Amino acid sequence: MNNVLLPTSLVGSYAQPDWLIDRKKLAGRFPPRVRAQELWRVAPEFLDEAQDDATLLAIRDQERAGLDIITDGEQRRESYSNRFATALEGVDIDNPGIALDRSGHPNPVPRIVGKIRRKQPVELRDVEFLRANTNRPIKITVPGPFTMSQQAQNDFYKDEQEMVLDYAAAVNAEIKDLFAAGADVVQIDEPYMQARPEKARQYGLRGLNAALDGITGTTAIHICFGYAAIIHVRPSGYSHSCPSWLRRR
């Protein structure tokens, strides 16, 4: 990868097969912030195996396309953020809260009822499976601390910055485990940095830096302007723009 001037990779997600996920249900809602098990077409007892099969298809498609850095295509996720965000301690997933999404509409979100902590690795097996099934450099994505804080109802913290920093500690621990498992690049998704720039300046950037503290591997920061079909107020001539920045340590 170091010999490639502009290494190519998926930004994150890759289309999941129709036999795996119900596209009509997914298209009829904003990307879920809480768990949405009803989207899966496969019975729960077979879901892990089906997601592995879909991940293998995504890997082979990327290899055939000649991409330099391979991802798992986020085949095991209902959205880019909800799988990690709902796996943390301090989150009540049985009684969701409400927060405004980027289009200004209320959306069910995780409700914060205690101190946010990472109980255990969330995406460790994802990296191990990806590493075992390709000999190319691999990348895995995690949601950023600021974005997760904006996709939650805060019923615990008096200070939003404290909440972001606790999210950052969870992300930092996850990233270290992902590199230890064989990831070549870890990407942090922070689209709400663009959507809510004032809060991002106040404490979002501090949270991002805390998430990267002590990280020695190559990281990418992904900032997205939103889904063009949903976010209608956007720069002139814009269709869908998702810039990412690569950082090597």
N, C-alpha and C positions, 0 to 999 in steps of 0.2 A: 504493500500500500504506500510506503514511503517513496517509491519510485514513480508513482502516478501523479501527474501534475494536478488533475482535477478528478479525484476518485468519485465514482458514481454510486448512488445508493437510494433506496426508498427513503422518503422523509419519515415514514412510520408505517401506517396501515396499508394493507393490500386487500383487494376485494375478497371477501369470504365466499365460499361456494354456496350456491342456492340450497344444496342439501344440508348445509350446516346451520344457516341462519335465515330467519324470515325477513326478507328484504322489505316487504310491504309494511310490516310492523315497524321496522327500523326507520323507514323513510317517512312514516307518519308521525314522527316525534323528533324533538331535539335530542341529540346524542345523550344517552342516559348518564346521570351523575350518581344515581343509586344503582343497585344491582337490578338487572332486567332479565332474569332467567327465562322469561316467557319468549324471548327472541330466538332461543335455540330450538332447532327442529329435531334434535337428537335427544333420546331419552337420557336422563341424568346418569344412569349406570354405564352408558356408552359414550358420554360426552368427552371425557378425557382422551379416549382413543380416537374419536372423530376429529377433535381439535389437533391431535398429533398428525393425523393424515392430511388435514388441511394445511398444516404448517409445512409438511414435506412438499406438498404441491407448490406452495408459495416459494420455498427455497429453490426448487428445480426451475420454476419460471424465471426467477432472478438470475440463476446461473446461465440458463439458455439465452437470456437477454444480454448477458455479458457484464452485469453489474459487478463492480469491484468489491463492494462491502455488502454482505448479505444480512437481512433481518429475518425475524420470524413472521413478519407481516401482521403482527398483533392479532393473529387468528383466534387466540383464546380470550379476547376482550370484547365486551359489549360496546365500549368506547375507549378512547385513548387514556382516560384518567380513572374511570370508576373502579377498575379491578384493584388498583393499588390503594386508592383513597378509602375504599370501604373495608380494607383489610387491617386498618390501624386501630389500636386501642384508643378509647376515648370517643369513638364514633358510634352513635346509635343508628343502626341500619334498619331496625324494625319499625322505627317511628321517624320517618324522614322529615326534614325541614323544608323550607321554601327559600329560594333565592332567585333574583332576576338573572336570566341568561344574557348573552351578548346582544340578543335582539330586543331586550327590554321586557321579556315575558317571564312570568313566574315558572319555576321548574322545580320538581322534587330534587332535593340534594341531601347529602349526609348531614346529620345534626350532631354538632360537637357538644358532648355532655361531660367531658373529662379531659385530662391532659393527653395530648396526642403523643403516642409512642408507637414505634414499630415492634410488634410482638415477635415477628419471625420474618425471614426473607419471603418475599412475595413472588418475585420473578426468577428465582434461582434456577428452578428446573427448566424454565423457558430457555435460559442461556445454555444450560447443560445439554438440552436436546438440540438446540441450534448448533452448538460447537461439535456435537457428535455426528452431525449430518451434512456438514460442508467443510471443505478444506480452505475456503476463502476467509478473509477477515470478516468478522461479524460485528453487528451493532444491535443494541437493545435500547428501548426507550422507556423513560419513566416520566410521570407528570411532575411538574415543578411545584415547589412549595407555595409560591404566590398564587398560581392558578388554582391549586386545590383549596386554598383559603377563600378564594372568591366563589368557589363552587360548593360552599358549605354554609349552613346556618350556625352561627356561633352563639351557643347558649352557655358558655363556660368562661371564656377568656374576657377579661376587662380591657385588655390591650391587644389589638389585632396584630401588632408587630410580634408580640410574644407567641401568638398562635402560629404565625408564619415561620418563626425560628424553630418551633417544635416540629412543624412539618419538615423544615430543612434538615433537622437532625435525623428524622426518619429517612429522608431521601439520601442523605450522606451515608448512612449505614448500609442502605440498599445498594448504592453505587459501589461501595467498597467490596461487597459480596459479589456483585456482578462481574467486576474486574477479576476477582480471585477465581471465579468460575470459568474464566476464559474469554470474556468480552474484550474486543479490541477497541470499540468505541461505545460510549454510553451517551445517549441523547436525552437532554432534559427539555420537555415540552412546556413552554411558558407563553401560550397565546394571550393570556390576560394581561401580560405586560403591555401589549399593544392596545387592548380594549380599555384598560383602566390605567392610563399612564401616570396620573397624579399619585395614586396609591403605590404604583410601581416605583416611582421616584422616592416616595416617603419611606417605604420599608421593603418593597418587593426585591429591589436589587440587593439589599443587605441579606435577604433570605436566600437569594440565588448564590451569593458568594459563600454563605454559610453551608449550603448544600454541597459546594465544591471544595470546602476546606479540607486540606490534606489529601485530596485526590491526585494521584500521580499518572493516571491513564489519560487517553485522548477522549475529550468530551465535546459534544456539540450542543448548542443552544438553539432550539427551534421556536420561532415566533411566527404566528399565523394571523392573517387578517380576518379569518372566519370563513364559513361556508357560504359560497356565493348565492346559493339557492335560498339562504335564510337571512344573511346579513345584507340588507339592501342599501344601507348608507355606506359608501365606500369610495375610494379615490376614483377620479375619472379614468375610464379605460380599463378599470380593474376587473378581472374575472375571478382569479383565485391565486393568491400569492402567499407562499410559505417560506420565507427566508430562514436559513440556518447558518450558524457560525461554528466553525470547527476550532477546537483549542487542543493543542498537544502539550503534554507536560513531560 
